[in-house]
């Protein structure tokens, strides 16, 4: 069952497959249960994904606490795997910009600032 986390620009399509079998005599179909932590059909906006990544990386909030936060904000159920994949996608998306900034910074002159007030008598 496909799971879409956002429409643009970070699209995550994760397919979770479940096994099923059909009885040859009665025709009944039996499917295995979903794995724990899988919530099919969830859709998180790009802004919400950005907030989750920011809180996780700069706020040092664990995936479990992010799950709690989403539940308290709007009864949104998100698996830890979805949070990890969102974090990985955002990291991959910003990596070229960070590398370009790093290369640019290497060519800049050093500025020494001691924190003194601007006007000294």
N, C-alpha and C positions, 0 to 999 in steps of 0.2 A: 504494500500500500504506500503510495508516494506521500512524502511529507514536504511541504513547502514552507520555508522559514521567512522568505521575503520575496518580493517580486523584482526589486531593482535596488541597487546594483549587485547585491550579494544574494545570489540564488542558490539555495541548497536543496538538492533533490536527493533525499536518502530513501532508498527503497528497502523496506523490511519485508522479507518473504516469510510466509508461514506455510507449513506443510499441511496438506489436506489429503484425505483419501475418501473414496466412495465405496460403499458396500455394494458388491455385485448382485446381491439378492434383493435388498430392499431399496437401494438407491440413495440411502442417507449419506450425507457428506459430513465428515468429522474433521474439524480443524484444530490445530494446536493453539494453546493460549498465547497471547502476546507476552513477550518478555517484560519483566518488571522495568519500569521507567520509560516505556515507550508510549507516547501519546500521539496517535495518528491524527493527521489533519490540522495540526497547529500552524498558525501563521503569525509571525512576529514582524512588526514594521522595521524598517531600516533604522529609524530613530531609537526604537526600543533595543535593537541589537547593539547599536553604538553605545547606549547607556549601560547595557549589561557588560560589554567588553571594557568600558571605562571603569566601571565599579569593580570589576574583577581584577584588572591590572593595576590601576592606580589606587583604588580603595582597598585592595587586598581582601575582597570579599570572596568567600569560597563558593563553589557551585551550589552546595547545599543551601547556603544563605541566599543566593540569588534565586533559587527555586522558591524558597520561603517568601522572599520579597514579591515575586511575581504572583504567588498565590494570594498574598495579602492585598496587593494592588488591584487585582481583577480576576481572581480565581483562575489564573492562567497556569496550566500544568505544562512544564517543560522538562524533558529528560536531561540528565547530566551530559549524555552524548551530544545532544543538540547544542548545549552551551559550549562544549569543547569544540565542536565543529564551527560554530559561529566565531569563536575566538581565533581559530586557525585561519578561517577565511579572511577575517579582518586583518590579521597579521600578514598574510600573504598579499593582500591588496595594498597595504601601506609600505611594504618592504622596499619597492623601487624608489618611492619618494624619500624614505629614510636613507637609503644608500646614496641617492643623489645629493642629499643634504650633507651627508658625511663627507663625500668627495669634495663638495664645495667648501666645507668648513676647513678642510686640510690646506686649502690654498689661501685662506684669509690670514691677515696679520693678527698678532696677539695684541689684545688690549688689556692693560693692567689697571684694575680698579681696586681702590682700597676702601671704598665706602665713605670717604670723607665728604663733608658738605661741598657743594659746588663752589661757593665763594669762600675763599680763605683770605684772611687779612694777614 
